[in-house]
Amino acid sequence: LVQVRNHMVRHNQAILELMNSFTSHMESDSLSRIAFLRYVQTAAFLLALGNFFVILTSLVQRQRDALTAGMEWEQAAQRDALTGLYNRLAFDRRFAQAVNKASTGDGTVALLMIDLDDFKPVNDKHGHAMGDLVLKRIAQVLQGVARESDTVARMGGDEFAIFCNNLHDPKALNDLCQRIFQRMEQLTYLVQGVSVRASVGVAVFPYDGRDVTSLLN
């Protein structure tokens, strides 16, 4: 122990320098490890953040796709598969809303029910494909004569309907019916000589009825 003590006293400066060097090396190594860990932590954080944004973007896109698909299904549920017009269910709902809205003020709603005459012989003589073509052309005619604010629907079979907000003048209604007849007459030359005529019934809220049922009747 005496020899060791004497040795340490004689070499005190060298031992202190060695210990300082060892301590500095340990500290430097620790700082390097800490810096490396920080880099790893930063990289992991950035990776997790990027992954989060990818997942978030994917969820938002899925939500948008779901909303778009839902809207498309909703639109499809309101449309007639053959003509693309509103179907009867959608027409009844929209017509009831229009009548209710008009009943709260001084508005009017004109309802036109269009029934094709002698349409069955078209299917019997020319086939259902020709009948479907005629119905599509009729739908185009009705959409062509209707205003943008009007609602046109296929009620089923060979029956169609239009309702027009704030249209009650007899002359304007007569002109609308005449345009329908004239355009339908032109179809004779478009669909292989098939001649189709129509009957149109007109009722106006509130003059001919104050509720949907009476107007439809």
Summary of the structure (lengths in Angstrom):
residues: 217
radius of gyration: 41.1
end to end distance: 123.0
largest distance: 131.4
contacts: 562
relative contact order: 0.11
helix: 65%
strand: 15%
